[in-house]
C-alpha cells in the first residue's frame, strides 16, 4: 500500500463551511482536536437539493499549522481493511486499497 493512496488531504475553507443544522454556509469551527474524527463527504448538488447523503471518507489526523486550509486524514478504506484483516470483521472488499 503506498502512502499516496493511504493518506489524503482535503481543502477546508473556514469562512465558507456548511452548517447542516440550519442548511446555511458560514464561518466554520477551528479544528483543534480533530484527530480520530470522521471526515465526511457530501456532494454539493445534494446540499442544493436538500437530500444530504454524507459518506465517511477518512479519519482525520492533522490540521497543519503551516496551512490551515488543509485537513489530512487516513482513508477509511485503509482503516476498514486493517479491521477486516486483523479482527476478521466482514467489511466489503475495498476497490481503492488492499491491505497486505
Buried (B, 14 or more C-beta within 10 A) or exposed (E): BEEEEBBBBBEBEEEEBBEEEEEEEEEBEEBEEBEEBEBEEEEEEEBEEEEEEEEEBBBBBBBEEEEEEEBBBBBBBBBBBBEBEEEEEEBEEBEEBEBE
